[in-house]
Amino acid sequence: MTGIRCGMVVRGIATLAVILHELQLLRLRTESLLARILPGNSGRIRVLATACWSFPIYSQTFVYQELTDLIRNRFRVRFIYCREDTRSNLPGQFLPLWRSRRRAIMTDEVCQRAYRYFQQRYPETVGQLVADICSASGMGELELRRHHHFRQAFVFSQLAAAYGPDYLHSYFFYEGTLFAYVASMLLGIPRGVSCYADHMLQDYALKLVPLHLEQCRLVVATSERIKGELVALAPGTHHGKFVVKPNAINGSSFPPVAPYDDPATGDPFRLVCVNRIEPKKGLVYLVEALGILRGATPCPKLQIIGGADNDPGSRAYGDLLRQRIDELGLNDTVVLAGIQTETAIKKIFSQSHIYVAPFVETEYGDKDGIPTSLLEAMASGLPVVATNAGSIGEVMEDGVHGIIVGQRDAAALAAALASLMANPEQRARFGNNGAKRIRERFVVSVSEEAYRSRIRRLVDGGAPNPGNSESGNLRHE
């Protein structure tokens, strides 16, 4: 009897998931209909976007900034996610995106039904999708058809068909972009992708970077370096589909507040960095630099704001960081402050003297693009000590906005910090130059218009050569 009861419970959960999925489809269809008939909606572009499995993720500020800006400029955005994390991971300025979120139900039963729906109606297109993905990934047909992300892509496609967007957009080259690819090919909806950092080709079996670059109608690279890497991965990609759009912030949210005077006698210089705790952030080298500076009177204090992701690599790096702090006797010098709210970060910036970005490029190819936290710190007027990793050199110039040193060089980090601590005039000059630089190029009002204009052109039919993205069976179902 226990087995029978368990079976009934499982079937009941599966049925509930199907009902919830159908209700979500009905909601999106209703929203799409209302968007067409209500006054004031004429000409408003409908966008369906997705990024990662979970939402919100505190480190993905640039994603939420980009989409919120679309909403505020009268684009009708719906953001698809699968698992909801804590609301506190989303800064208050992105509340419009929170209201625009719609959850995808990705249970096995829902995925199987969605897959059968498209397989029965468009077997040739599904077959072509399988062939193209297998060719690009090296995966066998049976393995692909059973892959959970491939099946889930058809649930996303049903959501897209229900909302009937004019445009699809995704971020990074993981499952969300696979979902958008499948939906675009099935429904004939143009799509784009935003690429934040480098592209480690071996960390996900269905990454398919060259295929995505070929099929996307718009590729947003957040730095010139990233564009160059993408072109190298797919040399035949039509260059007209690229937009180089650096990360941007709301400048009014981070007014210049940094102190440039020396601290009071006996008080330490206060250093700060804001980032996840993971290998590419180079935090161990920064801690070792503090060890070198321990003889200073008084020793500077460092706050590391951010936490480790819930994956083995990040957790192991967090353990290594804490171990190194203990070994160097820096427990009273280095504070691991964890994840903080935007309000708390602004307060910490106003009390800090120097921002540090000790990032590195890992042996696996992982590296940062343009870190949002660096933009926020510079906008706040903080002078910066950074490494030459990723795209940092596209934001700041050595000797103008701060000091840039080589990667994995604790001695060079220590020397740069000591130099800045000894020179209040230099701190003030770097801080003022940095605040001006951010407001000239890296604020939303400056950077986002090119992105919005390209989407409008694409929807109006003025985009560059689309590759094979004209395939598809239905426009808006």
C-alpha positions, 0 to 999 in steps of 0.5 A, a space after each residue: 500500500 505504501 508503494 501505491 500511495 507513493 505512486 499516487 503522490 508522484 502522479 499528483 505532483 506531475 499533474 500539478 506541474 502540468 497544470 501550473 505550466 498550462 496556467 503560465 502559458 495562459 497567462 502569457 497568451 493573455 498578456 500578449 493579447 492585452 499588449 496588442 489591444 490596450 491603448 498606448 501599446 502601439 509600437 512597443 516591442 515584446 522581448 522574451 529573455 532568459 539568463 540562468 537557471 536561477 533568478 535572481 543571482 547577485 553577481 549578474 547585475 549587468 544582466 538585470 541592468 540591461 533588461 530593466 533599461 529596456 523596460 523603462 524604455 517601453 519594451 515589454 519584457 518577460 524574463 524566464 527563469 526556473 528556480 527562484 532565489 531570495 529576493 534580496 539578491 536583486 537590488 531595488 533598482 531592478 524591481 521592474 524586472 522582478 515584476 516581469 519574471 515568469 517561471 518555467 516549470 521544468 519537470 520531466 512530465 512537462 518537458 516530455 509533453 512539450 517535446 512531443 508537441 513540437 515533435 508531432 507538429 514539426 518533425 522535420 525542424 526538430 530533426 534538423 535541430 538535432 542534426 545541427 546540435 549533434 554536429 556542433 557538439 559531437 554528441 550522439 543523436 540518442 544522447 542529445 534527445 535524452 539530454 535534460 537541457 534539450 528537452 527543457 528547451 521545448 518548454 521554453 519554446 512553448 512559453 515563447 510561442 504563448 507570449 509571441 515576442 518580437 525578439 528573444 535574448 539570452 546571456 552567456 552560452 549555457 542552457 538559457 542560450 540553448 533554450 533561445 536557440 531552439 525556440 528561435 529555430 522552431 518559431 522563426 523569432 530573431 534572437 540575440 545573446 550578450 557575452 560577458 566574459 571569455 568562453 571556456 569551451 569545455 565546461 558545458 557539453 552544449 556550449 555551441 559558441 560558433 553555432 550560436 554566433 552564426 545563428 544569432 541576429 545580434 551579438 552583444 560583446 561587453 568589451 572589445 576583447 570579448 568581441 575579438 575572442 568571439 570573432 576568433 572562435 567563429 571567423 565567418 561571423 558577420 561583423 555587422 551583427 556585433 555591438 560592443 556595449 560595455 557594462 553600465 551602471 546608474 551613475 546617480 546611484 553611486 555619486 562620488 563620496 570617497 575620502 582622499 585625506 589620510 586617515 586620522 592618526 592611529 587609524 588604518 587605511 581602508 581597502 575594499 574589493 567587491 566580488 564573488 570568492 572564486 579563483 579568477 578573483 585572485 583574492 589569495 594574492 591580495 591577502 598575501 600583499 596584505 601580509 607584506 604590508 603588515 609592517 606598515 603602521 598601522 597595517 591597512 584593513 581590507 574588506 572583501 564583500 561577496 561570497 562563494 558560489 555553491 559549487 566545489 571550485 568556489 567553495 574550495 577557493 573560499 577554504 584556501 582564502 581563509 586558510 591563507 588568512 590564518 597562516 599569515 595571521 591576518 584575521 584582524 586585518 582582513 574581513 570577509 564581509 559576505 554578500 551585502 546590499 547595495 546600500 551597505 556597499 555604498 556606505 563602505 565605499 564612502 568609508 574606504 580609501 582604495 578599491 582593489 581588483 586583484 583578478 587573474 586569468 585562470 589556467 582554464 581560460 576563465 577571466 572577467 570582462 568589465 566588472 560592475 563592481 569596478 565601475 561602481 567603485 570608480 563612480 564613487 571616486 575610489 582610486 583603484 589598484 588592479 591587475 591587467 586581467 580580462 577587460 579591466 584595461 578598457 575601463 581604466 588607464 594605468 597612471 590616470 585612474 589608478 595603478 595596474 600591475 601584473 597578475 599573481 604578483 603579491 609584491 607588485 600589489 603591495 607596492 602599488 597599495 603602499 604608493 597610493 597610501 603615501 600619496 593623498 594627491 594621487 588618490 584624489 587625482 585618480 579618484 576624480 579621473 575615474 568618476 569622470 571616466 565612468 560618467 562619460 562612457 559607462 553609465 546606462 544613459 550613454 551605453 544602452 541606446 545602441 542596444 535598444 536601437 539595434 533591437 528596433 532595427 532588427 524587429 523592423 527588418 533592418 538587421 544584418 545578414 541573419 545566417 540561417 535564422 530565417 528557418 522556423 514554422 510559426 511566427 506567433 502562435 
